[in-house]
Amino acid sequence: MKLYIPVLMAALAIACSPKQSTNMEVVNNNLPYSPEKKTVQVFETSKAGTERMAAKGINEFGEANQPLESEVAVFVNPNKQFQTFIGIGGAITDASAEVFHKLSADNQKNLMDAYYGPSGNDYTLLRTTIHSCDFSSESYTYIEEGDKELKTFSIERDKKERIPMIKRAMAQASEPLLFYVSPWSPPAFMKGREHMLQGGKLLPEFYQSWASYYARFIKAYEAEGMPVWGLTIQNEPMAVQTWESCVYTAEEERDFLKNYLGPTLEKEGLSDKNIVVWDHNRDLISHRANTIFGDPDAAKYAWGIGFHWYERWAGGESMWRNLVNVKESFPDKQLLFTEGCIEAFDETQYQRWSNAERYGKSMINDFNCGTAGWTDWNILLDHTGGPNHVGNYCFAPIHADTRTDELIFTPSYYYIGHFSKFIRPGAKRVSTTTSRSHINSTSFINTDGTMVTVVMNDTEEAIDYKLIVDQYETVMEIPAHGIQTLVY
């Protein structure tokens, strides 16, 4: 048995802030910041380096001077604070659970430590699916086909592998996980079809049955000791996929929310569950927000709007402006990144650095556009990029070669950790800009006053830059294809 994960230096644990408040209410008051501690601890990962999230020493702050035009700078203004951070995490799917249960006991523990332990990425968000998705070994639901009254509803299947893994993650986490759930498709008969694949629509005569299905699922999971924070209405509601999928127009999702799902959760005593609409890409997010949040009778049930990153092939980086539009238009609603992964799995490309840089760039820009939380897709897949019952094989931050009982840590795992390990629930995003477009940066202040700035360089050259915070500055260097977390 082999385990490929560098040992994090002891200083990493020392620098991480203690447990933060799990209060997710958005507040207008700024968190306190004091410049008294004039040192910055640097943690670094780079393509050329052999260490990951390595403590690189302590820099001293001095009095700030006006930067020259020729100098690169990151400007942080602690007096300007924005959205409250709720967490970072990933999804425990059927695929993740199936692979997890094939691992040795030692590697099961290593996997849990890596994601949920304080010495690992210390995740605080968790997503799972309502019955099957593509990352299941087959399609299934919790009822017998045709059971409109849900008399046969049972989550017994999930108790074999998925629920035990979720419970273990919850027990391992250093603070309570924010746990939310998402469906990929209603049962086939509710769409008038023979299977759940390749889109289709929920038929009006089954709107109430489907709304009640969510409530049954939430109550069943909570009865097993897994508190559910929230739910999304439909994964990717504008995509006809080769796997489980269901199409809703903006008006259909709005009406299902305000006339069925919202009232049903209220009636079932589940009005405290946070409902997230859309759960698809950034490209069409503004139209969905305008349609649902613009209707007061629907908007009152919605906590916020979720999004994915797969519009990259359809428009690319310009789509971040749509997040800003939604946040400016509906400031009382929250943005939540609900899914992203690297597609087209290739077993020879575990260490492909551009995969990690896609994570880093997306997280920085999503946060700077107002996003409150960020959720990766499968936390674990095998050496085939699955299991997946329709052949949609993908990358995960950690893979397991179940032939040899090896855990393979990809660069993406460490890039996510540069955020999740240091930025804790309850933190507030802080104004951060850069003087050059070839570096990216975001900052947060934790509830204990600890400041965290993440800086990323995806160019071929090392870059010298000044970190200017309030009236103080320090000179830094970030390596080519590197990411740094600065704690001060």
Backbone torsions as a table, in degrees:
resi	resn	phi	psi	omega
1	MET	NA	131.7	178.0
2	LYS	-122.9	148.4	177.4
3	LEU	-130.6	118.2	-178.6
4	TYR	-101.2	88.4	173.3
5	ILE	-151.9	121.9	178.1
6	PRO	-64.2	148.2	176.5
7	VAL	-76.9	126.6	179.0
8	LEU	-74.0	142.2	-177.7
9	MET	-68.6	152.4	-176.3
10	ALA	-59.8	-31.3	-178.9
11	ALA	-62.9	-24.6	179.8
12	LEU	-62.3	-46.5	-179.8
13	ALA	-66.6	-35.4	-178.6
14	ILE	-65.9	-39.9	-174.7
15	ALA	-75.8	-22.7	-177.8
16	CYS	-68.2	140.2	-177.7
17	SER	-71.3	157.2	176.4
18	PRO	-68.7	176.9	-179.4
19	LYS	-55.3	135.0	-179.1
20	GLN	-102.7	166.1	177.8
21	SER	-62.0	142.4	177.5
22	THR	-97.2	12.1	177.3
23	ASN	-66.1	119.5	-175.1
24	MET	-99.7	9.0	179.8
25	GLU	-68.4	138.2	176.4
26	VAL	-78.5	124.8	-178.5
27	VAL	-118.4	154.3	-179.1
28	ASN	-90.4	-22.5	-178.1
29	ASN	-72.6	138.0	177.0
30	ASN	-72.7	148.5	172.2
31	LEU	-75.7	149.5	-176.1
32	PRO	-70.7	139.2	175.6
33	TYR	-131.8	133.3	177.0
34	SER	-127.5	132.2	179.9
35	PRO	-86.1	15.4	-173.8
36	GLU	-62.3	-41.2	179.2
37	LYS	-84.1	99.8	-170.6
38	LYS	-93.7	44.8	176.5
39	THR	-132.0	154.6	178.4
40	VAL	-130.3	127.9	176.5
41	GLN	-91.8	131.6	-174.7
42	VAL	-109.7	129.7	172.8
43	PHE	-120.1	138.3	-167.2
44	GLU	-142.7	144.0	170.1
45	THR	-134.6	134.7	178.2
46	SER	-145.0	158.0	-178.5
47	LYS	-62.7	-39.9	-177.3
48	ALA	-81.5	-21.8	-177.7
49	GLY	-79.9	160.1	179.1
50	THR	-97.7	-16.5	-178.6
51	GLU	-94.9	154.3	179.8
52	ARG	-125.8	133.5	-176.1
53	MET	47.9	43.9	-174.5
54	ALA	-85.2	137.4	174.1
55	ALA	-69.9	122.5	-174.0
56	LYS	-109.6	14.6	177.7
57	GLY	107.9	-175.8	-175.3
58	ILE	-121.6	130.7	175.4
59	ASN	-102.7	152.0	179.0
60	GLU	-99.7	140.3	171.3
61	PHE	-87.1	144.9	171.0
62	GLY	-128.6	-178.6	178.3
63	GLU	-65.3	135.9	-177.2
64	ALA	-77.2	142.7	172.7
65	ASN	-116.5	157.3	175.5
66	GLN	-56.5	119.0	179.4
67	PRO	-69.2	148.3	176.8
68	LEU	-80.4	160.5	178.3
69	GLU	-61.8	-28.6	-178.3
70	SER	-80.1	-11.1	-176.5
71	GLU	-92.0	146.7	174.5
72	VAL	-94.5	137.0	-176.8
73	ALA	-143.0	149.7	169.5
74	VAL	-113.3	121.8	-176.5
75	PHE	-105.8	123.1	179.8
76	VAL	-120.0	126.3	178.9
77	ASN	-117.0	96.6	-175.5
78	PRO	-64.0	-15.6	-178.5
79	ASN	-80.5	-10.4	178.0
80	LYS	-112.5	106.5	-175.0
81	GLN	-122.2	148.7	-170.8
82	PHE	-126.0	-127.5	-171.0
83	GLN	-65.5	153.6	175.2
84	THR	-87.5	131.4	-176.5
85	PHE	-81.3	133.9	179.2
86	ILE	-107.9	-18.0	175.7
87	GLY	144.3	174.4	177.6
88	ILE	-134.5	142.5	178.3
89	GLY	-170.2	-156.0	-178.8
90	GLY	-152.2	-177.3	-175.6
91	ALA	-104.0	134.2	167.4
92	ILE	-97.1	102.1	179.4
93	THR	-96.0	175.8	172.9
94	ASP	-58.5	-39.5	-179.9
95	ALA	-62.1	-47.2	179.4
96	SER	-59.4	-43.5	-178.0
97	ALA	-67.7	-39.7	-179.9
98	GLU	-63.7	-43.8	178.9
99	VAL	-67.5	-42.2	-179.6
100	PHE	-56.3	-42.0	-176.6
101	HIS	-76.1	-6.5	173.5
102	LYS	-90.8	-10.1	-178.2
103	LEU	-79.3	156.8	171.4
104	SER	-64.4	161.3	178.4
105	ALA	-58.2	-39.4	179.7
106	ASP	-63.2	-43.4	-178.5
107	ASN	-76.1	-26.4	170.8
108	GLN	-61.4	-43.9	177.9
109	LYS	-64.9	-42.2	178.9
110	ASN	-60.6	-40.2	179.8
111	LEU	-64.7	-46.3	179.3
112	MET	-63.5	-42.6	177.5
113	ASP	-61.0	-40.4	-176.0
114	ALA	-64.7	-36.3	-177.8
115	TYR	-94.3	-41.2	-168.1
116	TYR	-114.9	-8.4	179.8
117	GLY	-84.8	155.7	178.5
118	PRO	-64.8	-20.4	176.2
119	SER	-86.5	-6.7	178.5
120	GLY	-108.7	-142.1	-177.0
121	ASN	-81.1	-11.3	171.2
122	ASP	55.2	50.4	-178.1
123	TYR	-59.9	150.2	178.9
124	THR	-129.5	-3.1	174.9
125	LEU	-118.0	150.1	178.6
126	LEU	-148.6	130.7	177.7
127	ARG	-120.8	146.6	169.5
128	THR	-142.3	172.7	-175.7
129	THR	-100.2	151.5	170.2
130	ILE	-89.2	111.3	-166.2
131	HIS	49.9	-147.0	-165.5
132	SER	-83.1	159.8	170.0
133	CYS	-138.4	-169.0	178.9
134	ASP	-63.8	-33.6	178.1
135	PHE	-87.1	53.7	168.0
136	SER	-131.6	159.7	179.9
137	SER	-76.7	-15.3	176.7
138	GLU	-164.2	166.3	174.9
139	SER	-79.2	139.4	176.0
140	TYR	-161.2	162.5	173.4
141	THR	-131.4	-175.4	-179.2
142	TYR	-100.3	7.3	179.4
143	ILE	-134.3	164.9	171.9
144	GLU	-75.5	144.9	-177.9
145	GLU	-58.3	129.9	179.5
146	GLY	93.8	-3.1	-176.6
147	ASP	-82.2	82.2	-178.7
148	LYS	-64.6	-31.3	-177.6
149	GLU	-85.2	-3.4	177.9
150	LEU	61.8	31.0	-178.3
151	LYS	-69.2	-24.0	-177.5
152	THR	-99.4	10.6	-174.3
153	PHE	-58.5	128.7	179.8
154	SER	-157.8	136.5	175.4
155	ILE	-101.5	21.2	-176.2
156	GLU	-54.1	-37.3	-179.4
157	ARG	-59.2	-40.6	-176.8
158	ASP	-68.6	-19.7	-176.1
159	LYS	-72.9	-13.1	-177.6
160	LYS	-75.0	-48.8	-174.8
161	GLU	-131.0	-46.0	-172.4
162	ARG	-67.9	-51.3	-177.7
163	ILE	-62.0	-43.6	177.1
164	PRO	-58.7	-36.9	179.1
165	MET	-69.4	-41.8	178.1
166	ILE	-61.2	-45.1	179.4
167	LYS	-61.6	-38.2	180.0
168	ARG	-67.0	-39.3	177.1
169	ALA	-63.2	-43.1	180.0
170	MET	-63.8	-38.1	179.2
171	ALA	-70.5	-32.0	-176.9
172	GLN	-78.9	-31.0	-172.5
173	ALA	-59.7	143.9	-177.3
174	SER	-74.4	-16.6	172.8
175	GLU	-150.3	162.4	-173.4
176	PRO	-54.2	131.4	178.8
177	LEU	-76.9	138.4	169.0
178	LEU	-80.9	112.9	-170.6
179	PHE	-112.0	121.3	177.5
180	TYR	-132.7	162.0	-168.6
181	VAL	-131.3	153.9	-175.9
182	SER	-145.9	137.6	172.1
183	PRO	-95.2	148.2	174.3
184	TRP	-96.6	-27.1	178.6
185	SER	-167.0	145.4	167.0
186	PRO	-66.0	164.7	173.0
187	PRO	-53.1	150.6	-173.6
188	ALA	-54.4	-42.4	-175.7
189	PHE	-65.1	-25.8	178.6
190	MET	-72.5	-12.2	174.6
191	LYS	-107.5	2.1	-178.1
192	GLY	68.3	33.6	-175.1
193	ARG	-128.0	170.6	179.0
194	GLU	-89.3	-14.5	179.1
195	HIS	-149.6	170.1	-178.3
196	MET	-91.0	-3.1	-173.4
197	LEU	-81.5	163.5	168.5
198	GLN	60.4	45.7	170.1
199	GLY	77.2	-133.3	-171.6
200	GLY	89.0	174.1	-177.1
201	LYS	-129.7	147.6	172.7
202	LEU	-67.5	124.0	-179.0
203	LEU	-75.5	140.9	-176.4
204	PRO	-53.8	-33.9	-178.4
205	GLU	-69.9	-8.0	179.0
206	PHE	-113.5	7.9	180.0
207	TYR	-55.6	-46.2	-177.2
208	GLN	-69.9	-39.3	178.2
209	SER	-60.8	-41.9	-178.8
210	TRP	-69.3	-40.1	176.0
211	ALA	-60.7	-40.9	178.9
212	SER	-68.1	-28.0	179.4
213	TYR	-62.3	-42.8	176.6
214	TYR	-57.8	-47.6	-177.8
215	ALA	-61.9	-41.5	177.8
216	ARG	-60.8	-44.6	-178.9
217	PHE	-62.0	-49.2	-178.3
218	ILE	-59.7	-46.3	-179.2
219	LYS	-64.6	-38.0	-179.7
220	ALA	-66.7	-42.1	178.5
221	TYR	-68.0	-40.6	180.0
222	GLU	-67.6	-31.4	176.2
223	ALA	-64.9	-22.4	177.0
224	GLU	-89.4	5.3	176.7
225	GLY	89.9	25.4	-179.4
226	MET	-121.6	92.1	-178.6
227	PRO	-60.7	131.2	-179.2
228	VAL	-100.7	120.3	178.7
229	TRP	-77.7	-39.3	-175.0
230	GLY	-169.6	-173.9	-177.1
231	LEU	-153.0	152.1	167.9
232	THR	-101.7	152.8	-174.2
233	ILE	-74.4	-41.9	-176.8
234	GLN	-159.7	126.8	173.8
235	ASN	-68.1	125.3	174.6
236	GLU	47.8	67.0	-173.0
237	PRO	-74.3	0.3	175.5
238	MET	-116.7	20.0	-177.8
239	ALA	-120.0	126.8	170.4
240	VAL	-90.7	100.5	-174.9
241	GLN	-98.8	160.6	174.9
242	THR	-72.3	-11.4	176.5
243	TRP	-106.9	-168.6	180.0
244	GLU	-55.6	125.6	-177.7
245	SER	-161.5	159.6	-179.8
246	CYS	-155.9	133.6	-173.7
247	VAL	-98.9	131.0	170.7
248	TYR	-126.0	130.7	165.5
249	THR	-71.3	168.0	178.2
250	ALA	-58.9	-40.2	-179.1
251	GLU	-68.6	-37.5	178.4
252	GLU	-66.7	-42.0	178.4
253	GLU	-66.2	-41.2	177.5
254	ARG	-57.6	-49.0	-175.5
255	ASP	-70.6	-35.5	176.5
256	PHE	-64.5	-39.1	179.6
257	LEU	-66.2	-51.1	-172.1
258	LYS	-79.3	-26.2	-176.9
259	ASN	-100.9	-18.7	-174.7
260	TYR	-130.3	-64.3	-172.1
261	LEU	-65.4	-50.5	179.8
262	GLY	-57.5	-54.5	179.0
263	PRO	-61.5	-34.9	-179.5
264	THR	-66.4	-44.6	178.1
265	LEU	-63.4	-37.8	175.7
266	GLU	-61.7	-48.1	-178.8
267	LYS	-61.4	-34.3	-177.5
268	GLU	-87.9	8.9	179.3
269	GLY	74.2	26.1	-176.7
270	LEU	-117.7	28.0	-177.0
271	SER	-69.7	-11.8	177.6
272	ASP	-81.2	-5.9	179.8
273	LYS	-76.8	136.1	-175.9
274	ASN	-88.1	116.6	-177.0
275	ILE	-92.7	128.4	-179.5
276	VAL	-113.2	125.8	-179.2
277	VAL	-93.9	171.4	175.3
278	TRP	70.4	-79.2	177.9
279	ASP	58.8	44.0	-179.5
280	HIS	-144.3	-158.3	-169.2
281	ASN	-80.1	170.0	-177.5
282	ARG	-72.9	-20.1	-170.8
283	ASP	-63.5	-43.3	-177.0
284	LEU	-104.4	11.7	-171.7
285	ILE	-64.0	-35.3	-177.8
286	SER	-65.4	-40.8	179.3
287	HIS	-63.8	-41.4	179.7
288	ARG	-65.3	-42.3	178.9
289	ALA	-64.3	-44.3	-179.9
290	ASN	-60.3	-41.0	-175.9
291	THR	-72.2	-43.9	-175.5
292	ILE	-85.3	-50.3	-178.0
293	PHE	-72.2	-20.7	177.2
294	GLY	-76.3	-8.3	178.2
295	ASP	-106.2	107.4	-175.8
296	PRO	-56.7	-34.0	-178.3
297	ASP	-70.4	-26.1	175.0
298	ALA	-89.8	-42.2	-174.6
299	ALA	-60.7	-29.9	-177.4
300	LYS	-64.3	-19.9	179.7
301	TYR	-92.7	-11.6	-170.7
302	ALA	-100.7	127.5	173.3
303	TRP	-75.8	-39.5	-177.5
304	GLY	-176.9	-161.0	-174.8
305	ILE	-131.3	135.9	-178.5
306	GLY	-103.9	157.1	-179.8
307	PHE	-151.7	159.4	177.6
308	HIS	-115.2	-178.5	-178.5
309	TRP	-115.6	10.5	-170.3
310	TYR	-77.4	2.9	174.6
311	GLU	-76.8	1.1	-178.4
312	ARG	-52.2	-41.2	-179.6
313	TRP	-76.1	-10.8	-176.0
314	ALA	-110.9	-0.4	-179.1
315	GLY	-177.6	-29.1	172.7
316	GLY	80.7	-150.3	-168.5
317	GLU	-65.2	-23.5	-178.1
318	SER	-62.2	-17.4	-176.9
319	MET	-68.5	-13.2	177.3
320	TRP	-62.5	-27.5	-179.1
321	ARG	-61.8	-26.0	179.6
322	ASN	-67.7	-31.8	177.1
323	LEU	-65.6	-42.2	178.1
324	VAL	-60.6	-41.8	179.6
325	ASN	-59.7	-45.4	-179.7
326	VAL	-64.1	-44.8	-177.9
327	LYS	-66.3	-37.7	177.7
328	GLU	-70.5	-36.5	-177.2
329	SER	-75.9	-34.5	-176.3
330	PHE	-133.8	70.9	-173.0
331	PRO	-63.6	-18.3	179.4
332	ASP	-84.8	-5.5	178.3
333	LYS	-103.1	149.2	-174.3
334	GLN	-102.1	151.9	174.5
335	LEU	-101.8	133.9	-180.0
336	LEU	-135.7	120.3	172.6
337	PHE	-76.6	117.7	-171.4
338	THR	-104.4	-16.7	179.9
339	GLU	-168.0	138.8	170.2
340	GLY	-162.8	141.9	173.2
341	CYS	-156.3	166.5	175.7
342	ILE	-91.6	123.0	-176.5
343	GLU	-87.4	-177.9	177.4
344	ALA	55.1	64.1	-176.8
345	PHE	-58.9	140.5	176.4
346	ASP	-141.3	116.1	-174.8
347	GLU	-62.6	-19.4	179.4
348	THR	-85.3	-2.2	-171.6
349	GLN	-117.4	26.9	178.7
350	TYR	-53.3	-39.9	-173.3
351	GLN	-97.9	19.2	178.0
352	ARG	-63.6	116.0	-170.1
353	TRP	-70.2	-30.1	-179.5
354	SER	-63.4	-26.1	175.3
355	ASN	-60.4	-47.7	-179.7
356	ALA	-64.6	-39.9	-178.3
357	GLU	-67.2	-27.9	173.8
358	ARG	-65.0	-41.2	175.8
359	TYR	-60.8	-51.0	-176.4
360	GLY	-59.8	-45.4	-177.9
361	LYS	-67.0	-40.0	179.0
362	SER	-64.8	-45.9	-177.0
363	MET	-63.6	-44.5	179.6
364	ILE	-61.0	-48.9	-177.7
365	ASN	-69.3	-39.5	178.0
366	ASP	-61.4	-45.3	178.8
367	PHE	-64.0	-43.2	-179.2
368	ASN	-66.4	-18.2	177.0
369	CYS	-94.2	4.8	173.1
370	GLY	110.5	5.3	-176.9
371	THR	-69.4	135.3	-175.8
372	ALA	-91.2	-28.3	-178.1
373	GLY	-151.0	159.3	-172.6
374	TRP	-140.1	122.9	-175.2
375	THR	-121.9	118.4	173.4
376	ASP	-71.2	169.3	177.6
377	TRP	-86.6	-137.5	-174.0
378	ASN	-50.9	129.0	177.4
379	ILE	-80.2	-17.2	-178.4
380	LEU	-151.3	132.2	172.2
381	LEU	-136.0	167.3	-177.7
382	ASP	-91.3	-168.6	-175.5
383	HIS	-73.5	-3.6	173.9
384	THR	-100.3	-5.8	-172.6
385	GLY	81.4	20.3	-178.5
386	GLY	-137.7	-152.8	7.5
387	PRO	-72.1	151.0	-179.5
388	ASN	-151.7	123.3	-169.6
389	HIS	-80.8	-1.7	175.3
390	VAL	-124.0	15.7	175.2
391	GLY	74.3	21.6	179.9
392	ASN	-92.0	69.4	-171.8
393	TYR	-79.4	137.5	-172.7
394	CYS	-139.5	171.0	174.5
395	PHE	-86.5	153.9	168.8
396	ALA	-129.2	161.1	176.8
397	PRO	-60.2	-31.9	175.7
398	ILE	-128.8	132.3	174.1
399	HIS	-113.9	156.1	173.9
400	ALA	-120.9	125.8	170.3
401	ASP	-87.6	99.4	-174.8
402	THR	-73.5	-8.2	175.5
403	ARG	-74.6	-28.6	-174.6
404	THR	-125.8	2.1	-177.6
405	ASP	57.5	50.6	177.2
406	GLU	-112.0	140.5	168.9
407	LEU	-100.2	129.7	-179.6
408	ILE	-114.1	114.7	-179.9
409	PHE	-92.4	121.2	-179.6
410	THR	-91.0	163.2	177.0
411	PRO	-57.2	-29.5	-179.9
412	SER	-58.4	-37.5	179.3
413	TYR	-56.6	-44.6	-176.3
414	TYR	-73.9	-36.6	177.7
415	TYR	-62.9	-42.3	176.2
416	ILE	-61.7	-41.3	-178.8
417	GLY	-62.4	-27.2	177.6
418	HIS	-63.8	-19.0	174.6
419	PHE	-100.5	-55.1	-168.5
420	SER	-65.3	-32.4	-176.3
421	LYS	-73.0	-27.3	-170.8
422	PHE	-110.4	-33.3	179.6
423	ILE	-92.3	120.6	-171.5
424	ARG	-113.0	154.4	179.7
425	PRO	-51.4	138.8	-176.8
426	GLY	95.4	-11.7	178.0
427	ALA	-64.9	157.8	175.3
428	LYS	-115.4	136.2	175.2
429	ARG	-70.0	142.9	-175.6
430	VAL	-117.0	143.5	178.4
431	SER	-52.2	122.8	-179.7
432	THR	-144.2	129.0	175.6
433	THR	-136.5	164.3	176.6
434	THR	-124.2	154.6	-179.3
435	SER	-89.9	-3.1	177.9
436	ARG	-138.4	146.5	-177.2
437	SER	-78.5	-12.9	-176.3
438	HIS	-87.0	3.4	165.7
439	ILE	-126.2	148.6	-179.5
440	ASN	-120.7	146.9	-177.6
441	SER	-155.1	149.8	170.9
442	THR	-144.7	157.7	-178.9
443	SER	-139.2	150.6	174.4
444	PHE	-138.5	154.1	171.3
445	ILE	-115.6	122.5	178.7
446	ASN	-74.5	165.9	-175.8
447	THR	-67.1	-16.6	176.6
448	ASP	-90.7	5.6	179.3
449	GLY	91.6	-4.8	177.6
450	THR	-69.2	129.2	176.7
451	MET	-94.7	141.3	178.3
452	VAL	-131.3	121.7	174.4
453	THR	-120.0	128.6	176.1
454	VAL	-106.0	129.8	179.8
455	VAL	-124.5	135.2	-178.7
456	MET	-129.6	137.2	177.9
457	ASN	-123.9	113.1	179.8
458	ASP	-106.6	20.8	178.9
459	THR	-94.2	176.9	-179.2
460	GLU	-85.5	-2.4	-175.3
461	GLU	-123.2	145.4	170.2
462	ALA	-65.5	150.7	-176.6
463	ILE	-130.2	126.8	169.5
464	ASP	-84.9	137.5	179.1
465	TYR	-150.2	159.0	172.9
466	LYS	-99.2	134.0	168.3
467	LEU	-97.1	112.8	-177.6
468	ILE	-112.6	112.2	-177.5
469	VAL	-118.9	114.3	-178.8
470	ASP	57.9	-115.6	-179.0
471	GLN	-107.7	19.5	-176.2
472	TYR	-124.7	154.7	178.6
473	GLU	-145.4	157.0	170.6
474	THR	-144.4	151.5	-177.9
475	VAL	-97.4	130.1	-175.3
476	MET	-125.6	164.1	169.5
477	GLU	-134.8	131.1	176.2
478	ILE	-114.6	130.7	-176.6
479	PRO	-71.5	165.2	174.3
480	ALA	-58.3	142.6	-179.8
481	HIS	45.0	55.2	-178.2
482	GLY	-131.0	163.3	175.8
483	ILE	-136.6	141.2	179.4
484	GLN	-128.4	143.0	166.4
485	THR	-113.0	125.1	-178.3
486	LEU	-108.9	122.1	-178.0
487	VAL	-115.5	126.2	-175.1
488	TYR	-153.7	NA	NA
